[in-house]
Amino acid sequence: MKVTKNLGMLVLGVWLVLTGLLKVTSIAIPSGDVLMAVLAIAAGALILLKK
C-alpha cells in the first residue's frame, strides 16, 4: 500500500477514519470533539497550502 506524500491528505484520511470509528463503535474520548476539530482544521489548512 502506498502512503501519500501529501500531508494534508494524510491528516484528512486519519480524520475520516477516526470519525467513522468513533461513530460506529460509540467510543467516548475525553475532548474528542476538540481533537476532531483540530484535525479537521489542520487537514484543511495543509490542503489549502498544498503541503
C-alpha positions in Angstrom: 0.0 0.0 0.0 1.4 3.4 -1.0 1.2 6.2 1.6 0.5 9.6 0.2 3.3 12.2 0.3 0.7 15.0 0.7 0.5 15.6 4.5 -2.9 17.3 4.2 -4.5 14.3 2.6 -2.9 12.0 5.2 -4.3 14.1 8.0 -7.7 14.1 6.2 -7.6 10.3 5.9 -6.8 10.0 9.6 -9.7 12.3 10.4 -12.1 10.4 8.3 -11.1 7.0 9.7 -11.3 8.3 13.3 -14.7 9.9 12.7 -16.1 6.7 11.3 -14.7 4.5 14.1 -16.0 6.8 16.8 -19.5 6.9 15.3 -19.7 3.1 14.7 -18.2 2.0 18.0 -19.7 4.7 20.2 -16.4 5.1 22.0 -16.3 8.2 24.1 -12.9 10.0 24.1 -12.5 13.0 26.5 -12.2 16.2 24.5 -12.8 14.1 21.3 -14.8 16.9 19.7 -11.9 19.3 20.2 -9.4 16.7 18.8 -11.5 16.1 15.7 -11.9 19.8 15.1 -8.2 20.4 15.4 -7.5 17.6 12.9 -10.1 19.0 10.5 -8.6 22.5 10.7 -5.0 21.1 10.2 -6.1 19.0 7.2 -7.9 21.9 5.6 -5.0 24.3 6.1 -2.4 21.8 4.8 -4.5 21.0 1.7 -5.0 24.7 1.0 -1.2 25.3 1.4 -0.6 22.2 -0.8 1.7 20.6 1.8 
